[in-house]
Amino acid sequence: MFDEIYLLTDARSVCDPDITSREVDLICKLLSIKVKNSILDLCGGHGRHSLELCARGFNKCTLLDYSGYLLDCARAKAADHNYPIELIQADARSTGLASESFDHVIIMGNSLGYIGERDADRQILTEAKRVLCSGGWFVVDVANGTRVKESFNPRAWHEIGQDIVVCRERSIEGDSLCAREMVLSKKDGIIRDCSYGIHLYEPQGLEMLMKEIGFRKIKIYTDFSPHKGEGDYGFMNHRMLGVGRKLKKIGEPQEQTV
Ligand SMILES: C[S@@+](CC[C@H](N)C(=O)[O-])C[C@H]1O[C@@H](n2cnc3c(N)ncnc32)[C@H](O)[C@@H]1O
């Protein structure tokens, strides 16, 4: 799913520099990032957060994603600006990165819940905690399941430019959102017809999962929306942020930074 068509269908959320800038404002505020800090942008897609962080002088960013296409886009943009982003194609459940090697780990833009296997998200968050330094902060940004259910709309469509129409048909089954997405080109006909499911987290569920994995000082910020309007952005407008810390080992000072 995460290819050139995704960059069209989700462009309103993931290819808008103002939105990315607002999201990075929030990351910087919540995590108190310092210029010397290393940041892992896990499931970072085409690197919009790493690129924006580098533009602000936080240039120790590592971008990890599964999608070779999105990493190639990030590589090209990083090269254009001479940003030293390290790019890794890997599964976030098992990154191969050294333990305790990042001051901060971020998972932005609703990147959990896509893998059908029951424990997949738990494995991703466990891996995030493993690679995080003791005392480091973690943030995860997912759709707010409570808000999604309250304002559920089973059908939505939007146009992109003169040629593309994106149609989504959705249903909620328990804690899963099932969607069929059809993308039509007026010139070329159907260019995508796919179905997928995504796990929906309620704020308490996300908090519980983070706690079970061992994050502490957890805060869940609900109703985060970088979109100014009230349109249907495929749930990218009803999000929540979970922030947590990997505590230092016993004997190390536990100073507060957030
Ligand atoms: C909705 S996109 C968001 C991308 C990016 N964080 C952003 O905000 O623009 C979700 C991303 O998560 C990645 N992803 C999902 N599960 C993954 C996994 N197990 N390992 C690596 N990447 C994964 C996908 O390839 C995709 O790029």
PDBQT file of the ligand as one rigid body, heavy atoms in Angstrom, charges set to zero:
ROOT
HETATM    1  C1  LIG A 301       0.580   6.038   7.236  1.00  0.00    +0.000 C 
HETATM    2  S1  LIG A 301       2.267   5.890   6.837  1.00  0.00    +0.000 S 
HETATM    3  C2  LIG A 301       2.994   7.163   7.807  1.00  0.00    +0.000 C 
HETATM    4  C3  LIG A 301       4.409   7.432   7.425  1.00  0.00    +0.000 C 
HETATM    5  C4  LIG A 301       5.092   8.564   8.214  1.00  0.00    +0.000 C 
HETATM    6  N1  LIG A 301       5.278   8.229   9.611  1.00  0.00    +0.000 N 
HETATM    7  C5  LIG A 301       4.354   9.871   8.061  1.00  0.00    +0.000 C 
HETATM    8  O1  LIG A 301       3.753  10.356   9.028  1.00  0.00    +0.000 OA
HETATM    9  O2  LIG A 301       4.371  10.408   6.942  1.00  0.00    +0.000 OA
HETATM   10  C6  LIG A 301       2.683   4.413   7.682  1.00  0.00    +0.000 C 
HETATM   11  C7  LIG A 301       4.095   3.937   7.407  1.00  0.00    +0.000 C 
HETATM   12  O3  LIG A 301       4.407   2.867   8.289  1.00  0.00    +0.000 OA
HETATM   13  C8  LIG A 301       5.214   1.939   7.595  1.00  0.00    +0.000 C 
HETATM   14  N2  LIG A 301       5.108   0.668   8.315  1.00  0.00    +0.000 N 
HETATM   15  C9  LIG A 301       3.987   0.066   8.769  1.00  0.00    +0.000 A 
HETATM   16  N3  LIG A 301       4.306  -1.085   9.411  1.00  0.00    +0.000 NA
HETATM   17  C10 LIG A 301       5.665  -1.198   9.336  1.00  0.00    +0.000 A 
HETATM   18  C11 LIG A 301       6.610  -2.163   9.815  1.00  0.00    +0.000 A 
HETATM   19  N4  LIG A 301       6.229  -3.265  10.467  1.00  0.00    +0.000 N 
HETATM   20  N5  LIG A 301       7.914  -1.947   9.571  1.00  0.00    +0.000 NA
HETATM   21  C12 LIG A 301       8.339  -0.828   8.902  1.00  0.00    +0.000 A 
HETATM   22  N6  LIG A 301       7.491   0.102   8.417  1.00  0.00    +0.000 NA
HETATM   23  C13 LIG A 301       6.182  -0.080   8.637  1.00  0.00    +0.000 A 
HETATM   24  C14 LIG A 301       4.667   1.933   6.194  1.00  0.00    +0.000 C 
HETATM   25  O4  LIG A 301       5.591   1.426   5.242  1.00  0.00    +0.000 OA
HETATM   26  C15 LIG A 301       4.347   3.414   5.997  1.00  0.00    +0.000 C 
HETATM   27  O5  LIG A 301       5.414   4.106   5.430  1.00  0.00    +0.000 OA
ENDROOT
TORSDOF 0
